[in-house]
Amino acid sequence: MFETILSVVCLLLALTGLAWLIRWAAMRLMVPQARGRRVLLVFLDGDDAEMDLRAALECTRWAERCCPMVLAVDCGIGGRTLQVCHKMCTEYGNILLVPADRLSDLAAHTPWRHREEE
């Protein structure tokens, strides 16, 4: 009985690992590298701004070849949430936090391209 349960658990773990390996290979082979042309645009407002930014960061971790940079637009966050978002920007390095009124200026100058060329 114990051997059967152990075999089933090992089989489930092996299938999970195989599924992850297939997903990784598919992402690696089929998705072109971004080379600074794509960003994940996230609009932050309210108390959920930190969670939204963390979710966007997690998306870039899983699909970094698709979208290596997060552009977080401040649409009215303030206080402690703004401090946490600034701290995340300096800590992770692939997040750029800009006020909403500077978004059009930013689109014209694309600062994330300069980072990849260096």
C-alpha positions in Angstrom: 0.0 0.0 0.0 2.8 2.4 0.9 4.7 1.6 -2.3 1.6 2.3 -4.4 1.1 5.7 -2.7 4.8 6.5 -3.1 4.6 5.5 -6.8 1.6 7.7 -7.4 3.2 10.7 -5.7 6.5 10.2 -7.6 4.5 9.9 -10.9 2.6 13.2 -10.1 5.8 15.0 -9.4 7.4 13.7 -12.5 4.5 14.8 -14.6 4.6 18.2 -13.0 8.3 18.5 -13.8 7.7 17.4 -17.4 4.9 19.9 -17.9 7.2 22.7 -16.6 10.0 21.6 -18.8 7.8 21.6 -21.9 6.5 25.0 -21.0 10.0 26.3 -20.5 11.2 24.9 -23.8 8.2 26.3 -25.7 8.8 29.8 -24.2 12.5 29.6 -25.0 12.1 28.4 -28.6 8.9 30.3 -29.7 9.2 33.7 -28.1 11.6 36.1 -29.6 13.9 38.1 -27.4 12.5 41.6 -26.7 15.7 43.7 -27.0 14.1 46.7 -25.4 11.1 47.0 -27.7 8.4 45.9 -25.3 7.4 47.0 -21.9 4.6 45.9 -19.6 2.5 48.9 -18.9 0.8 49.0 -15.5 -1.5 51.8 -14.2 -1.2 52.1 -10.4 -3.9 53.7 -8.3 -5.4 53.1 -4.9 -4.3 50.8 -2.2 -3.8 47.8 -4.5 -1.0 49.5 -6.4 1.7 47.5 -4.6 0.0 44.2 -5.4 -0.5 45.3 -9.0 3.2 46.1 -9.3 4.2 42.8 -7.7 2.0 40.9 -10.1 3.5 42.8 -13.1 7.0 42.0 -11.8 6.0 38.3 -11.5 4.8 38.4 -15.1 8.1 39.7 -16.3 9.9 37.0 -14.3 7.9 34.3 -16.1 8.2 35.8 -19.6 11.3 37.9 -19.4 12.1 37.2 -23.1 8.7 38.7 -24.0 8.7 41.7 -21.8 11.8 42.5 -19.7 10.7 45.9 -18.4 7.7 47.2 -16.3 6.5 50.7 -16.9 4.4 51.7 -13.8 2.3 54.8 -14.2 1.4 56.6 -11.0 -2.2 57.5 -11.3 -2.7 58.9 -7.9 -0.9 56.6 -5.4 0.5 58.3 -2.3 1.9 57.9 1.1 3.3 54.5 2.2 2.3 52.8 -1.1 4.3 55.3 -3.1 7.3 54.7 -0.9 7.0 50.9 -1.3 6.7 51.3 -5.1 9.8 53.5 -5.2 11.7 50.9 -3.1 10.7 48.1 -5.5 11.9 50.2 -8.4 15.4 50.6 -6.9 15.5 47.0 -5.6 14.6 45.2 -8.8 16.0 47.5 -11.5 13.5 46.6 -14.3 10.7 48.8 -13.0 10.3 52.4 -14.1 7.8 54.5 -12.1 6.5 57.6 -13.8 3.7 60.1 -13.0 0.8 59.9 -15.4 1.4 63.4 -16.8 4.9 62.4 -18.0 3.8 59.3 -19.9 3.7 61.0 -23.3 7.2 62.5 -22.7 8.4 59.1 -21.8 7.0 57.4 -24.9 9.0 59.9 -27.0 12.3 59.3 -25.3 12.1 55.5 -24.4 14.7 55.4 -21.6 14.6 51.6 -21.3 16.4 51.3 -24.7 19.4 53.2 -23.4 19.8 50.7 -20.5 20.0 47.7 -22.8 22.6 49.4 -25.0 25.0 50.0 -22.1 
